[in-house]
């Protein structure tokens, strides 16, 4: 299950493909195989696949990212969005330079539900997300994508964030 979930995430496939992909794998195993019995007992749907990524492998990669960013400066890009259920969310993306490979890396960090989409509400959601992940404070730039409320944060709150 973890391998199929990781495959869908790595290749940016929708999690709704998890069950059809598992069915494809199950159908390609010979019928007289002991693997057929083991594979038939595995069930994987989109919700389970999402939870494996978010609560399993995702936590591992966030901790690895946190360790790498302890030693380097990075930037955050924020984007406020509304999902299909009309719930406000704050997308957080990290941009940093990998000193080992000299590559600029852009990595998704979090998608935080936001009850209050004012400047203070967005700031609170960002701060809570970073604190929950024990994220380092060596931020060099905070960029906003079409968030009209954020410019009124002022330099003091941005300084507190860093």
DARA-V726593 format. One record per residue. BURIAL is + if it has 9 or more other C-alpha atoms within 8 Angstrom, else -. Layout:
burial: (BURIAL,BURIAL)
//
This chain:
burial: (-,-,-,+,+,+,-,+,+,-,-,-,-,-,+,-,+,+,+,-,+,+,-,-,-,+,-,-,+,-,-,-,-,-,-,+,-,-,-,-,-,-,-,+,+,+,-,-,+,+,+,+,+,+,-,+,+,+,+,-,-,+,+,-,-,+,-,-,+,+,-,+,+,+,+,+,+,+,+,+,-,+,-,-,-,-,+,+,+,+,+,+,+,+,+,+,+,+,-,-,-,-,-,-,+,-,-,-,+,+,-,+,+,+,-,-,+,-,+,+,+,+,-,-,+,+,+,-,+,+,-,-,+,-,-,-,-,+,+,-,-,+,-,+,-,-,-,-,+,+,-,-,+,-,-,-,-,+,-,-,-,-)
//
